Amino acid sequence: MGEVIQFGNFSKPSGSVEAGNVQDSLVPIEFAVGFASRNECLNKIAEYGVSAVHVRMVNDEPDAMLYLIGVRDAILLNKKILEGESITDDEVAQRIDLIQMLENLNLDMLDSLWASFTHQGKFWNR
């Protein structure tokens, strides 16, 4: 079971993807945004106009949900944070490292990872 949360009604949709030829896969929002709190991540995602968050239920754990966004959206989000926010030098370095990690992910491995332990049934739009 999964769902897609559309933030289009709450913020501007993201523009063109600036990440070049990066294929798209999904990463957990906590990794993509760099915050441990899911609510903080969702707020930041909505603030910067990421259009979709994929929610998937972990197999055999009905209360365990993964919130995922596309790698392209994650890279774009981090670039926007770097450009638009006043953050410390340490935070800048962490965001740059995160962007580089996202650009170098093994996307096929990620796709098979999510498929191995989540339900990937129907998605729905809000």
Salt bridges, closest charged atoms under 4 A:
GLU3 OE2 - ARG126 NH2 3.73
GLU30 OE2 - ARG38 NE 3.33
GLU47 OE1 - LYS44 NZ 3.68
GLU85 OE2 - LYS44 NZ 2.69
